[in-house]
Amino acid sequence: MQPYFFPYVGYFQMIKYVDLFIFYNDVNFIERGWINRNNILTDKGKTRITIPLRKASSNKIIKDVEVLNSEKQYWNVLKTIKLNYSKAPFYPHVFPLLEEVFNSKESDTIDKLARKGIEVTMDYLGIDTELVFSSEIDYCRTNSKVEKLIDIANKTDADTVIFPHGSKQLYSDIDFEKNNIKSLAITPQFTPYRQVSSDTRFVEGLSMIDLLMNLSTEHINEILDDIAFTRLDE
């Protein structure tokens, strides 16, 4: 998966389920995607927060896209989170973790910032899945998109590849079966929970920040374990 900034619950369900999670950081940046932005909940409803980047474009590789972490806009993201979640039950535990991510001196590119946020969340939830950047793997980068994934799977001794549900439109089980690799797609289950910034209507698919602020680690892990799988071609 491309590295995302505090992604939604389905992303973390994949992370928790697998043995090795690979951040696909040596492919082209996706403009207006989820790499540097996500949704939180405010008194106005679902609201997007965006990490400012330096000259980001689809012509750049993700790992080369720099974060403007010295800009006011960058720190306004943290301020927005604080203003809207300060009354959430787990705010005292979670906000310092967000500050750690935003203050990280090593997170000067968006892939590193996204990974830092995910690592901090994993530590908080007690998830010990191994993480790696695809740029650290010696695979053939001139292959087709399917061949690249098969090569990565072979180089990491994987017997099963887990995809997000949206990948069912892009890949087929047959592509992997003929290479002795099993493929599965995960379907996230948006289990309702109490959200401090909402009315009685549950808003699903928000950044993990919303779950962290509102729920205990035990409750979040129960939600992460509530997953379903299908084959890609089903």
Secondary structure, DSSP 8 states (H G I E B T S, - for coil): ----SS-BHHHHHHHHH-SEEEE--SSB--TTSSSSEEEEEETTEEEEEE--EES--TTSBGGG-EE-TTSHHHHHHHHHHHHHHTTSTTHHHHHHHHHHHHT-TT--BHHHHHHHHHHHHHHHHT---EEEEGGGS---TTS-HHHHHHHHHHHTT-SEEEEEGGGGGT--HHHHHTTT-EEEEEEE-------TTS-SS---S-BHHHHHHHS-HHHHHHHHT-EEEE-TT-
